[in-house]
Amino acid sequence: LHDALPIFYELLTGTTPFPSKDLLSLGYGEMQRVIAQVEPPKPSTRLSSMEQEQQTVIAKNRSIEISALARGFKGDLDWIVMKAIEKDRSHRYDTANGLAMDIGRHLRTEPITARPASAMYRFQKLVRRNRLVFAASGAVVAALAVGLTLAMIGAHQSRLEAAKALRAQADEQAQRKLAQSSEQKARA
């Protein structure tokens, strides 16, 4: 299984984890050391560091836009590939079936096992799988928030109008008393 995994990397990026020309320029011992000890770049990093011509060829072969190519590899696919070609055997997938299951999870937008699980990651996957439900829920919450805000504004304006009416009534009563007292003074 591990010998076939650089092919998986090559299928995604169009190049091996360590480019052949780079390895061939090294001596045999140094080549072994690089393969055994040096971590290759993630597929998304490899794609973004390629020359424009190489990116165009790879994107054309996959019938995808260049900008979407590296973005599509970032995240889960990077994690899956890097776990598959991990130097430490105990950190790799135990079986080809484990790798296949993680690829299936990725395709179904479910959390993968290659990535450290966090509550935020699982929530993001849940949202992506159930976009319509979360969009509808968001719209309902937004409508409730707008409705509540408008109701609060209306209640505040009602209180202001009631206070204004009470002040006007108090002013009217004061004017009446003033007029009555002026009338009484005028009679006297």
GUTI-842964 format. One record per residue (C-alpha): x negated, y, z negated; residue in one letter. Coordinates in steps of 0.05 Angstrom, whole numbers, plus 32768, in hexadecimal, padded with zeros to 4 digits. Example, Ala and Ser with C-alpha at 12.3 -4.5 7.8 and 13.67 -1.06 7.14 Angstrom:
// residues 2
{X:7F0A, Y:7FA6, Z:7F64, rest:A}
{X:7EEF, Y:7FEB, Z:7F71, rest:S}
// end
This chain:
// residues 188
{X:8000, Y:8000, Z:8000, rest:L}
{X:7FCB, Y:8033, Z:7FEC, rest:H}
{X:7FA5, Y:802A, Z:802E, rest:D}
{X:7FE4, Y:803C, Z:8056, rest:A}
{X:7FF2, Y:807C, Z:802E, rest:L}
{X:7FC1, Y:80A9, Z:8052, rest:P}
{X:7FEC, Y:8099, Z:808F, rest:I}
{X:8028, Y:80B5, Z:806A, rest:F}
{X:8000, Y:80F4, Z:805E, rest:Y}
{X:7FEC, Y:80F6, Z:80A7, rest:E}
{X:8034, Y:80EC, Z:80BF, rest:L}
{X:8048, Y:812A, Z:8098, rest:L}
{X:800D, Y:8157, Z:80A6, rest:T}
{X:7FF1, Y:813D, Z:80E7, rest:G}
{X:7FAD, Y:8132, Z:80C5, rest:T}
{X:7F8F, Y:8103, Z:8093, rest:T}
{X:7F85, Y:8119, Z:804A, rest:P}
{X:7F3B, Y:8125, Z:805B, rest:F}
{X:7F31, Y:8139, Z:80A4, rest:P}
{X:7F06, Y:8107, Z:80C9, rest:S}
{X:7ED5, Y:813C, Z:80E3, rest:K}
{X:7EC8, Y:8153, Z:809B, rest:D}
{X:7EBC, Y:810C, Z:8082, rest:L}
{X:7E90, Y:80F9, Z:80BD, rest:L}
{X:7E63, Y:8135, Z:80B0, rest:S}
{X:7E53, Y:8117, Z:806B, rest:L}
{X:7E25, Y:80DD, Z:805C, rest:G}
{X:7E45, Y:8099, Z:804B, rest:Y}
{X:7E3B, Y:80A1, Z:7FFF, rest:G}
{X:7E56, Y:80E8, Z:7FFF, rest:E}
{X:7E91, Y:80D1, Z:8029, rest:M}
{X:7EA1, Y:809B, Z:7FF6, rest:Q}
{X:7E9C, Y:80CE, Z:7FBD, rest:R}
{X:7ECB, Y:80FF, Z:7FDF, rest:V}
{X:7EFF, Y:80CA, Z:7FEE, rest:I}
{X:7EFA, Y:80AE, Z:7FA7, rest:A}
{X:7EF6, Y:80EE, Z:7F7F, rest:Q}
{X:7F0D, Y:812C, Z:7FA5, rest:V}
{X:7F58, Y:813B, Z:7FA5, rest:E}
{X:7F71, Y:814A, Z:7FEB, rest:P}
{X:7F9C, Y:8188, Z:7FF4, rest:P}
{X:7FE8, Y:8180, Z:7FEE, rest:K}
{X:800B, Y:8177, Z:8032, rest:P}
{X:802A, Y:81BD, Z:802D, rest:S}
{X:7FE6, Y:81DC, Z:801E, rest:T}
{X:7FC6, Y:81B5, Z:8058, rest:R}
{X:7FFC, Y:81CE, Z:8088, rest:L}
{X:7FF7, Y:8216, Z:8072, rest:S}
{X:7FAB, Y:8216, Z:8078, rest:S}
{X:7FAC, Y:81FA, Z:80BF, rest:M}
{X:7FA0, Y:8224, Z:80FC, rest:E}
{X:7FDE, Y:823F, Z:811F, rest:Q}
{X:7FD5, Y:8211, Z:815B, rest:E}
{X:7FD4, Y:81D3, Z:812F, rest:Q}
{X:8012, Y:81EB, Z:8109, rest:Q}
{X:8036, Y:81F7, Z:814A, rest:T}
{X:8027, Y:81B1, Z:8164, rest:V}
{X:803D, Y:8190, Z:8123, rest:I}
{X:807D, Y:81BA, Z:8120, rest:A}
{X:808C, Y:81AC, Z:8169, rest:K}
{X:8082, Y:8161, Z:815E, rest:N}
{X:80B3, Y:8163, Z:8124, rest:R}
{X:80E4, Y:8192, Z:8147, rest:S}
{X:80E1, Y:81C5, Z:810E, rest:I}
{X:80CD, Y:820E, Z:8106, rest:E}
{X:8086, Y:8219, Z:80ED, rest:I}
{X:809E, Y:8242, Z:80B1, rest:S}
{X:80CD, Y:820A, Z:809C, rest:A}
{X:8098, Y:81D5, Z:80A4, rest:L}
{X:806B, Y:81E5, Z:8068, rest:A}
{X:80A7, Y:81FC, Z:803F, rest:R}
{X:80C7, Y:81B8, Z:804B, rest:G}
{X:808A, Y:8195, Z:802F, rest:F}
{X:8083, Y:81C1, Z:7FF1, rest:K}
{X:80A0, Y:81A3, Z:7FB3, rest:G}
{X:80B8, Y:815B, Z:7FB4, rest:D}
{X:8094, Y:8143, Z:7FF2, rest:L}
{X:8052, Y:815F, Z:7FD7, rest:D}
{X:805E, Y:813B, Z:7F95, rest:W}
{X:8070, Y:80F9, Z:7FB8, rest:I}
{X:8034, Y:80FA, Z:7FE6, rest:V}
{X:8003, Y:810E, Z:7FAF, rest:M}
{X:801D, Y:80D7, Z:7F81, rest:K}
{X:8017, Y:80A5, Z:7FBA, rest:A}
{X:7FCE, Y:80B6, Z:7FC7, rest:I}
{X:7FBB, Y:80C1, Z:7F7E, rest:E}
{X:7F73, Y:80AC, Z:7F6F, rest:K}
{X:7F86, Y:808B, Z:7F2D, rest:D}
{X:7FAB, Y:804B, Z:7F3F, rest:R}
{X:7FD5, Y:804E, Z:7EFF, rest:S}
{X:7FF3, Y:8091, Z:7F15, rest:H}
{X:8008, Y:8078, Z:7F5B, rest:R}
{X:8049, Y:8057, Z:7F6D, rest:Y}
{X:804A, Y:800F, Z:7F54, rest:D}
{X:806A, Y:7FF5, Z:7F94, rest:T}
{X:807C, Y:800A, Z:7FD9, rest:A}
{X:80C5, Y:8006, Z:7FC2, rest:N}
{X:80B7, Y:803B, Z:7F8D, rest:G}
{X:809C, Y:8069, Z:7FC3, rest:L}
{X:80D8, Y:805A, Z:7FF0, rest:A}
{X:8108, Y:8068, Z:7FB7, rest:M}
{X:80E8, Y:80AB, Z:7FA9, rest:D}
{X:80EC, Y:80BE, Z:7FF3, rest:I}
{X:8135, Y:80AA, Z:7FF2, rest:G}
{X:8141, Y:80D5, Z:7FB4, rest:R}
{X:811F, Y:810F, Z:7FD8, rest:H}
{X:814C, Y:8106, Z:8015, rest:L}
{X:818A, Y:8104, Z:7FE8, rest:R}
{X:8172, Y:8142, Z:7FC2, rest:T}
{X:816C, Y:811B, Z:7F81, rest:E}
{X:8134, Y:8123, Z:7F4E, rest:P}
{X:80F6, Y:80FA, Z:7F61, rest:I}
{X:80CB, Y:80D3, Z:7F31, rest:T}
{X:8089, Y:80EE, Z:7F4D, rest:A}
{X:8097, Y:8132, Z:7F2F, rest:R}
{X:8097, Y:8141, Z:7EE5, rest:P}
{X:80E0, Y:8144, Z:7ED2, rest:A}
{X:80F8, Y:8185, Z:7EB3, rest:S}
{X:813E, Y:819B, Z:7EA3, rest:A}
{X:8137, Y:81D5, Z:7ED4, rest:M}
{X:8120, Y:81A7, Z:7F0D, rest:Y}
{X:815A, Y:8177, Z:7F01, rest:R}
{X:818A, Y:81B2, Z:7EFF, rest:F}
{X:816F, Y:81CE, Z:7F41, rest:Q}
{X:8179, Y:818A, Z:7F61, rest:K}
{X:81C0, Y:8185, Z:7F46, rest:L}
{X:81D0, Y:81CA, Z:7F62, rest:V}
{X:81B3, Y:81B8, Z:7FA6, rest:R}
{X:81DB, Y:8178, Z:7FA9, rest:R}
{X:821B, Y:819A, Z:7F94, rest:N}
{X:8216, Y:81DE, Z:7FB4, rest:R}
{X:8260, Y:81E4, Z:7FC3, rest:L}
{X:8274, Y:81D4, Z:7F7C, rest:V}
{X:8242, Y:8206, Z:7F5F, rest:F}
{X:8255, Y:823B, Z:7F93, rest:A}
{X:829F, Y:8233, Z:7F82, rest:A}
{X:8290, Y:8234, Z:7F37, rest:S}
{X:8265, Y:8272, Z:7F41, rest:G}
{X:829D, Y:8294, Z:7F67, rest:A}
{X:82CF, Y:8284, Z:7F30, rest:V}
{X:82A0, Y:829E, Z:7EFA, rest:V}
{X:8292, Y:82DD, Z:7F23, rest:A}
{X:82DD, Y:82E9, Z:7F2D, rest:A}
{X:82E9, Y:82DF, Z:7EE2, rest:L}
{X:82B1, Y:830F, Z:7ED1, rest:A}
{X:82CC, Y:8344, Z:7F01, rest:V}
{X:8312, Y:833A, Z:7EE6, rest:G}
{X:82FB, Y:833F, Z:7E9E, rest:L}
{X:82D2, Y:837E, Z:7EAE, rest:T}
{X:830D, Y:839F, Z:7ED1, rest:L}
{X:833B, Y:838C, Z:7E97, rest:A}
{X:830A, Y:83AA, Z:7E65, rest:M}
{X:8304, Y:83EA, Z:7E8F, rest:I}
{X:8350, Y:83EE, Z:7E92, rest:G}
{X:8357, Y:83E4, Z:7E47, rest:A}
{X:8323, Y:841A, Z:7E3A, rest:H}
{X:8347, Y:844B, Z:7E68, rest:Q}
{X:8389, Y:843B, Z:7E46, rest:S}
{X:836A, Y:844A, Z:7E02, rest:R}
{X:834E, Y:848C, Z:7E1D, rest:L}
{X:8392, Y:849F, Z:7E3A, rest:E}
{X:83B5, Y:848C, Z:7DF8, rest:A}
{X:8383, Y:84B7, Z:7DD1, rest:A}
{X:838E, Y:84F0, Z:7E03, rest:K}
{X:83DA, Y:84EA, Z:7DFB, rest:A}
{X:83D3, Y:84EB, Z:7DAF, rest:L}
{X:83A7, Y:8529, Z:7DB2, rest:R}
{X:83DA, Y:854B, Z:7DE1, rest:A}
{X:8413, Y:8538, Z:7DB2, rest:Q}
{X:83EB, Y:8553, Z:7D76, rest:A}
{X:83DC, Y:8593, Z:7D9D, rest:D}
{X:8425, Y:859B, Z:7DAF, rest:E}
{X:843A, Y:8592, Z:7D66, rest:Q}
{X:8406, Y:85C5, Z:7D51, rest:A}
{X:8420, Y:85F5, Z:7D86, rest:Q}
{X:8468, Y:85EA, Z:7D6E, rest:R}
{X:8454, Y:85F8, Z:7D26, rest:K}
{X:842E, Y:8635, Z:7D3B, rest:L}
{X:846A, Y:864D, Z:7D64, rest:A}
{X:8499, Y:863F, Z:7D29, rest:Q}
{X:846C, Y:8664, Z:7CF9, rest:S}
{X:8466, Y:869F, Z:7D2A, rest:S}
{X:84B2, Y:869F, Z:7D32, rest:E}
{X:84BC, Y:869E, Z:7CE6, rest:Q}
{X:848B, Y:86D8, Z:7CDE, rest:K}
{X:84AF, Y:86FE, Z:7D15, rest:A}
{X:84F2, Y:86F4, Z:7CF1, rest:R}
{X:84D6, Y:8709, Z:7CB0, rest:A}
// end
